[in-house]
């Protein structure tokens, strides 16, 4: 699969020194990174397969600085790529050779915690886990918990609509964000939502969450915080086949039980986790299901018994129930560290993200094994089993000629399979550049055209994060917006690492 980006604009490259000088007049000198040797750390995000240095990196600290940078970009017709912690696995913050990489890491303060209204106002550079740390002394927490929560920023979570192991019961980012403040490409400040639980009019907040930096730069987020449940217990289930584990997952949900979290790992992922740091997973199991049940003590005790009955009926070879909080956390340790664990057993891996109907889980996993054999690559599977969000980890070696291309092709086939069984291309990682050229598998020209009209309403000159999400960029005039410069934007190839 050949991934491409908009062609660099020669006039912007020629004006680089002027752009840098004007940015230095807006920001502190150390907040403008422009020397060739200093740009290397910014040449990719967590999708390390592709790399390209940005024109310049700008690191604002205040909303006035963001506004000034965006006005400068609009005035000089310069592209802007917003970036949070750089943990995007879909290339959502991949830089442009003729664009400003706008890093929001200095927006790292928690502005307000309102326990009475159960909300917190935070800046986008605050890490996901830091929100929970700030409120846990009062028995509260922030529910979305992606595996990268120790590093990923809340602004990036908003951009990609991140999930986590507890999204089955408590929802994705979009279900836990009540308001945002953001700056548009022309420097206008927009506030959507707030502390209130719902807002009148069009659901623009729902549009912004998951918009992947295409509509504006988020400078503040109001999130919902929840009170920790009275009791939480984990159940660790081992199965002699992945299919049996998948069938158990479907049976639990079919019984009307909605766990706080329900995850699954296959044999390759189990072995990797145990080799990385032993956490007591049953090493003879071909499939592992982790179920967390929360609520009142009586409710949890009842649900634990019900899940155990369902697991036995599904053929579980081992059932282990946590008896302490430390043991429950230990059940999650291997799953939370699955990505670095897999990274330790191979030189390179490509982390995919697709979502399928739960009832097709065992079928898709069987087909995925066939695809692995066809492409001649190994795959380890970890996924949010309860909501069908798959995270296949494709192992490859970039130093072997052709291996990178095989990994790309394998990943594309997995995503096509997800769509074919009634699923979608992404559950939480976003489209970015990784899945952009597969959008046609799920949407026809009319669907994509309507989505592009939304982009044009916010950014008629395609200056914000161009080359992401849409497989083709059309003139906004063709979408009904008449005051736009330029024509269709061809995509040159992205340099592959």
N, C-alpha and C positions, 0 to 999 in steps of 0.2 A: 504494500500500500504506500503510495507516494504522497507525503504530506507537504502542503505548500502554504505560503503566506503572501500577503499583498506585496507587490513589487516596491522596493525602496524608492522614494521620490528623490531624484537627484538634487532638486533645489533645496530640500530639507537637509540633505547631507552636506551640501555646500554652505548652508547657514549654521552648521553645528556650533562653531565658535561663538556666533552671536547668540544662539539659544542658551549655551552654557553661561555666557556673561550675563544674560538677562535673568537666568535662574539664580545666579550668584547674588544678584541685586535683590532678589526676593527672599532667599533662604540664607541661613548661616553657611559660610564657605565649606565647612565639613559636611554639610547636608547635600552638596552637589558632587556626585561622583562621576568623573568624566575621563580620567586617565585610563589608557588601555589596560594597564596591569591591574587597576582597581575594579574594572568591570567584569573580570572573570567570574567572581562568585555570583554574579547576577545573570549569567548567560542561560540559565534554565531554572525550572522549578523541580518538583519531585518526579516529573516525567523526564528523566535524565537522558532518554534516548535521543533527544534533539537539543541542540545548543546553538545559541546565537547571542552575541553581545548587544545590549541596547545602545541607542545613541547616547543617552545620558541617564543617570539615576537621580531622582529628586526625592528627598526625605523630609517632607514638611512636618511641623510640630503642632500647628494651629490651623483652625478652619480658615482663618484669613489667608494663610499661606497656601492652602489648597485652592481657595478661590482664585488667588493671584496666579498660580500655576495654570489652572484651567483656563483662565482668561488669556494668558499668554499663548497657550496651545491653540485656542480658538483664533486668536489674532494672527498667529503665524501659520495656521493650518497644519499643526503638528499632531501626530497621533499620540495617544496616551494609553498606557497599559497599567491598570491598577494592580498592586501586589500586596498581599498580606504577609504571612509567614513563609510563603513559598512552598507550602506542602501539597499544592494541587497535583493530583495524580493524572490529570487529563490535559495538562499543558495550558490550563486556564490563564496563568500569568506568564506564559512564554513571551519573552521580550521581542521587540521589533528593532531592526537595525536603524530605522529612521524615526523612532518613537521615544518619548519620555517614559521611563519606567518609574511609576509613582509609588514608592514604597510607603506603606502606612504603619510601619512598625513602631514609630515614635508616638502614635496615638494609643498609649498603653495604660490609660488610667480608668479606674472604676469611678464614675462620676457621682453616683447616688445608689443607695440600696434602700428601698422602701418596703419594709416588711409588712406594713399594714395593707398595702395594695399588692404585695407579693410580686414586685418587679425590681429590676436593677437597670440603671442606665450606664452603659459602658462605651468606651471608645473601641474602634474596630481592631486595634492591635492587641487588645487584651486576649490572652489565651483562653481557650474553652475551659480548661480545668481551673483557671484562676477565678472564674466566676463562682464555681462551687466552693473553692477555698475561702472566698470572701464572705460566704453566707452560712457555711456549715456550722459555725459556732452557735447559731440560732436554730439548728435543725433543718436547714433548707439546702437545696441543691439545684443545679441547672441540669435538666434531663438529657438533652442530646449529648452523646459522649462518643464521638468517633475515636478510633484506636489511636489517632495522632493527637488526642486532646491535650496532652502535655505541651505540645508545640503549636498546633494549628490555632489561628486567630479567629475571633468571632466574626470579623469582617469577611474572612474567607469562607466561614461556615454559611454566612448569609448569601454570598455569591454563588456557592455551589449547592445550597440547601442540604447541608451535611446531616447525617443521621447518627448511627451508633448502635450499640448492643441493646439499648433500652428504647429504641424508636418504635418497636412493635406496640407497646402499650402507651407510650408518652409522646410519640410523634417525632417528626423531623424538625429541622430548624424552623420551617415555615409555621409549624404549629406552636412554636414557643417564642416567636418574635412578635412584639406588639407594636413596635414603631421603629422608624429609621429617620435619620437626617442624612441627606446626601447632596453632593454638589454636582450640577450638570456641566456639560462640556463648555458652556459659555460662562460658567462661574456663578450661575444662579443657585441659591440654597433652597432646598425643598424639604419639608418635614411631612412624613406620612405616618399616620397612627399616633400612638402615644401610650399613656398608662391605661387608658380605657380598653376594655376587652374587645370592642368592635367599633367600627367607624362607618359613617354614612358614605354614600356615593360609590363610585367605582373602586374595586379592590386593587388599588395601585400598589399597596404594600405586598400583596400576594404576587404581583407581577415582578416586583423588584427582587424578592427572595428567590434565588435560583437564576437570576438574570446574567450571571457570570461576568459582571463588570462591563456589560454592553450599554447600560442605560445611565449610569452615574457612578460617582465615587462615594461610598458610604463613609460618613465621618462620626456617626453615633448610632447606637443600637439600644433599644429598650427591650429587655427580655423578661419572660415569665420565669419566676423561681417557684419551686414546689417544696412543700414540706416533706421531709423524708418519711417513708412509711414506717409504721410501728415495728414491723418485722420483715425481714427479707431472708430467704433461705435458697440455697442452690441445690440442684439435683444434677448429678453427673451420670450420663447414660452411655454405656458402650454397646455396640452392635457388631455382629460379624459380617454385615454388608452395609454399604452406604445406602442402598435401597431401603433396608429395614429402618435405618435411622430417619430417612426422609419420610417414610410412611408413618413413623411415630410422630413426627412433627405435624403432619397433616391431621392425624387423629387427635392430637391434643387440641388444636384449634377447632376442629370439627365438634369437639365435646363442649365447646363454649368457654374454654379456659384461655384467657389472654395473659400470658406470663409477662413479667416486667421485662424479661429478655429471653430470647431463645436462639442459640447459635449452634452451628454445626461445623465439624472439621472432618476431613477424610484422613486416611492412613498417612499419606505423605505429610500433611500438616501436623498430625499428632506426633510423628517421629521427629519432625523439625523442631517442634516446641519442646519436646523432652530433651533433645540434644542441646538446645540453646540454654535452657535452664530447667531441670526436672521440676515438674509441678504435680506429679502423681496421676497423670492420665493413664488409663488402661492401655498398655502398649500392644496388647493382642487384639485390640478393637480395630476394625476396618472403618468404622464410623463412630464419631463422638458427638453427642448432643448435650449442650449445657442449657439447663432451664432454670431461670430465676423466678421465684414466686414471692410477691410482696403484698402487704396489707396488714390486717389485724392478725394477732397470733393464732386465733382460732381459725380464721379463714385460710391462713397459710398452711397450718397443719392439715386441714382438710384437702387443700389443693395438692400438697405434696403426696398424700395418699392416692389421690386420683391420678396424678401423673405417673406414679409408680405402677399402678394397675394398668394404665394404658401402655406403658413401656414394656411391661411383662407380656402383655398380649401381642405386642409388636415384635417380640423376640429379643428383648434386651439381654445381653450376656452379663452385664454388670449394672448395678444401681447403687449410687452412693449419694447420701443426703448430707449436706453440711450441718454441723452441730454447733459451730461457732462462727462469728463474723470473720475471723481470720481465714477459716476454711472456705467460706463462701468467696471471699476475695481471691483466695488461691485457685479456685475453680476457674476464675476469669483470667488468671495471670497468663496462661499459655495462649489463650485466644487473643488477648490484648497485645501480646508480643509476637503474634504469628508472622507479621510482615518482616521484622528484623530476624526472626528465627529462620524463615525461608531464605532470607538474604545471606545467612551464614552457611547454607549448604550448596550454594551455587554462585558463580561469578556475577550473574545478572538475573533480574526477573522483571516481568511486566505485570503489574497489578491491574486486572480488569475489573469492570463494574457494570453489571446488567441486572435487570429484575424480571422475574418470571412469576406466573401464577403458582402458588404453593403446590397445587395438585399435580404439576408437571415436573416437580423437583427430581424425582428418581429417574424419570425419562431423560431429562436434560443432562444429569450427571453421567448416565450411561453413554449418551451420545458424545459428551465431552471427552470421555476416555477414548472413544473411537477417533475423535478428531486429533487427540494427542498422538495416537499411534500413526495417523495419517501424516501429520506434520513432523513426526520424529522428535518431539519435545516432551519433557515432563511437565506436569501441572499439579499443583497442590491447591486444594479447595478449602477456603474458609468463607463462611457467609452468614448473613442474618437470615437464618432459616425461617423464622416466623413470618417475615414479610417478603420472602423470596428474593432478597437482594444478594446476588452472587458476587464473590470476589475471587475468581480463579487467579492463581499466581503462576504465570508461565515462566519456567526456568529456561534460560538460554545463555550463550556465551558470546558476547559481542566481538571477541577476538577471533572467532571462527567465521570465515567468510560465509555469508548467506544465513547465519543463525538469526541475526536481527530481523531480516526480512521474513524468515519463517515464523518468528514470534509475532510479528505484526499481522501476518496472514492468519495465524491461529487465533489471535485475539479477535480479528474481524469476523471469523467464522463463528466464534462463540457469541458475539453480539447479534449476528444474523440469526443464529439459533434462538436466542432470547426473543427476538421480534417474531420469529416464525411460530412460536408456541403461545403467542399472545402477550408477551412481555414488552419491556421497553429497553432503550439503549443505555440508560443510566438510572441508578437508584439514589446516588448521593455524590458521586465524583464530578458530575457535570459532563458536558460534551467537549468543551475546549477545542483543541486541535486533534486529540486522539480519536474522537468519534465523529468529528465534523463531516467527513466525507462519507459516512454511513447514514447520515440523516435521511437520505433518499430511500433507505430501506424501510423507514417508518412513516415518513411524510411525503405526500405528493407535492407538486409544484404550487398548488393552491394553498395547501397548509403552510408551506415554507414562506410563500408570499405574504400571507397574513401576519406571520411572525416578524418578517422583515419590516412590515409597515409599522409595527410597534417600535422597532429599533429606529426607524426613520423619524418617528414622532419625537424621540428624545435626542437623536444624534444624526441629523440629516446629512452630514458630511462624512459619516463613517470614520470618525476620529477616535472613538472609544473602543479599545480592544478589537480592532478589525482583524479579520481572518479567523476568528473563533466562532464556533457554533454553526454558522451558515456555510454550506459548501460552495456557494457562489454569492458574490456581492453585486447587487444591481443598483442602478441609479435610483436614488430616492424619488426622482421625478416620475419614474415608471410606477412607483408605488402611490402616486398621488401627491407627492411633495415637490413643488415646482422650483424652489429656490435652492438649488444644489449645484456645486461645482463638480466637474469631472464626469467620467463615464463609468462603465463597468471596471472593476478592479481585478486584473489578472493576478494569480497567485504564483510566485516562484517557489522553488523547492526550499524546504527548511533544511539547514545543515544537520545531518545525522551524526551523532557522536560515535 
